[in-house]
Amino acid sequence: MATSATRPPTCEERHQRPLDLQTMRVGTRRLLAEDTELPGAEELETLTLRLRGHIMVAVPEVEEMAGRLPEDDTRRACARACVGEARMRIRLEPGATPPARTAHAQRLARSVNALCDHYENLGGS
């Protein structure tokens, strides 16, 4: 029986498919917009998983782009700090209460927004 080995995309392959910033930001607005009704438990869980996925996709991109900058570049330092914070946030578990789960999802959403901003500022399209 043949098995297929999957491998992560190479840098070149990733750059052929830029991050879909518009899609990434749609989920963040659902949680962060002041005039929106907060989602129910099931939708919140779906949004949280989606945000975690966005972070997992964006982190390597932002990290790679920041790594190309000189070590003393402020944009590099800011992007790396954002990456570190985003990684920390996806390792955390949401709390047991609805407000704690909502706050957790909102923190993930802020990380997604920040990663999108760094991606754009570092030259991503």
Backbone torsions as a table, in degrees:
resi	resn	phi	psi	omega
1	MET	NA	129.1	-179.0
2	ALA	-83.5	142.9	175.3
3	THR	-117.2	149.4	177.3
4	SER	-105.8	131.0	178.2
5	ALA	-95.5	124.8	175.9
6	THR	-98.9	146.8	180.0
7	ARG	-131.5	154.4	176.7
8	PRO	-66.8	151.8	179.8
9	PRO	-65.1	147.0	176.2
10	THR	-74.2	167.7	178.8
11	CYS	-56.4	-43.5	-178.4
12	GLU	-63.1	-42.6	179.3
13	GLU	-65.2	-39.3	179.3
14	ARG	-63.6	-38.9	-177.2
15	HIS	-73.2	-16.4	175.0
16	GLN	-75.6	-20.0	179.0
17	ARG	-122.6	88.3	-178.8
18	PRO	-65.7	159.3	177.1
19	LEU	-59.9	142.6	177.1
20	ASP	-90.2	82.8	-174.8
21	LEU	-61.7	-36.1	-178.7
22	GLN	-62.6	-46.8	178.4
23	THR	-62.8	-41.8	-179.1
24	MET	-62.5	-39.3	-177.2
25	ARG	-77.2	-22.8	179.6
26	VAL	-60.1	-46.5	179.4
27	GLY	-64.8	-32.5	-180.0
28	THR	-69.8	-37.9	179.2
29	ARG	-63.2	-34.6	-179.6
30	ARG	-60.3	-29.0	-178.2
31	LEU	-101.7	-23.7	-171.1
32	LEU	-108.2	-16.6	-179.1
33	ALA	-66.4	136.5	-176.7
34	GLU	-68.6	-28.7	-173.5
35	ASP	-98.5	16.4	-178.3
36	THR	-105.4	149.5	175.7
37	GLU	-81.2	135.4	-179.3
38	LEU	-66.0	145.5	-177.5
39	PRO	-70.9	159.1	174.2
40	GLY	-73.8	176.6	-173.9
41	ALA	-58.9	-45.4	-177.7
42	GLU	-67.2	-45.6	178.8
43	GLU	-64.8	-37.8	178.8
44	LEU	-62.2	-41.3	178.3
45	GLU	-63.6	-42.3	177.9
46	THR	-63.1	-45.7	178.8
47	LEU	-62.1	-40.7	-180.0
48	THR	-62.1	-45.2	178.4
49	LEU	-63.6	-40.6	179.0
50	ARG	-64.7	-42.6	178.8
51	LEU	-63.5	-40.6	176.4
52	ARG	-59.5	-42.8	177.8
53	GLY	-62.6	-42.6	178.3
54	HIS	-60.0	-42.4	179.2
55	ILE	-63.3	-43.3	-178.3
56	MET	-63.6	-29.9	178.3
57	VAL	-81.8	-39.6	-174.0
58	ALA	-77.3	-34.8	-175.3
59	VAL	-54.8	-51.7	-178.7
60	PRO	-62.8	-34.2	179.3
61	GLU	-65.0	-50.6	-178.8
62	VAL	-64.6	-41.4	-179.7
63	GLU	-62.2	-43.3	178.9
64	GLU	-64.5	-44.3	-179.6
65	MET	-64.3	-41.4	179.3
66	ALA	-66.0	-35.9	-179.1
67	GLY	-64.6	-19.8	178.3
68	ARG	-79.7	-13.4	-179.5
69	LEU	-84.4	157.6	176.2
70	PRO	-59.1	149.4	-176.1
71	GLU	-59.8	-28.1	-178.3
72	ASP	-93.0	9.4	-179.6
73	ASP	-76.3	130.0	-178.7
74	THR	-63.5	-38.4	179.7
75	ARG	-62.0	-36.4	178.2
76	ARG	-63.7	-47.9	-178.8
77	ALA	-62.5	-43.6	-179.8
78	CYS	-65.0	-44.0	-179.8
79	ALA	-64.1	-41.6	179.6
80	ARG	-66.5	-36.7	176.4
81	ALA	-63.8	-41.8	178.5
82	CYS	-62.5	-43.6	178.6
83	VAL	-60.7	-44.4	179.2
84	GLY	-61.5	-43.1	179.5
85	GLU	-66.4	-41.3	179.6
86	ALA	-63.6	-42.2	177.5
87	ARG	-61.6	-41.4	178.8
88	MET	-62.9	-41.8	-177.0
89	ARG	-67.4	-35.2	-179.8
90	ILE	-76.1	-15.7	175.5
91	ARG	-81.6	-20.6	-178.3
92	LEU	-77.1	146.7	175.8
93	GLU	-94.7	144.0	176.2
94	PRO	-69.2	156.0	178.7
95	GLY	-70.1	177.7	-175.7
96	ALA	-85.0	-22.7	-176.0
97	THR	-94.8	153.9	177.5
98	PRO	-54.7	-43.6	178.6
99	PRO	-63.3	-36.3	179.3
100	ALA	-68.2	-38.0	178.4
101	ARG	-68.5	-38.5	177.2
102	THR	-64.9	-44.5	178.9
103	ALA	-61.6	-40.2	177.8
104	HIS	-61.2	-47.8	179.5
105	ALA	-62.6	-38.1	178.8
106	GLN	-65.8	-38.1	176.8
107	ARG	-64.7	-40.8	175.8
108	LEU	-61.2	-42.0	-179.9
109	ALA	-62.2	-40.6	177.6
110	ARG	-65.0	-36.2	176.7
111	SER	-66.1	-41.3	177.6
112	VAL	-60.7	-46.8	178.4
113	ASN	-58.4	-44.9	-178.9
114	ALA	-64.7	-41.0	177.8
115	LEU	-64.1	-39.9	176.5
116	CYS	-61.5	-43.9	178.7
117	ASP	-60.8	-45.6	179.6
118	HIS	-64.9	-40.5	178.3
119	TYR	-57.4	-46.8	178.5
120	GLU	-65.1	-45.4	-177.9
121	ASN	-65.5	-25.1	-179.2
122	LEU	-93.1	5.9	173.8
123	GLY	105.5	4.8	176.7
124	GLY	-72.2	152.4	-177.7
125	SER	-96.8	NA	NA
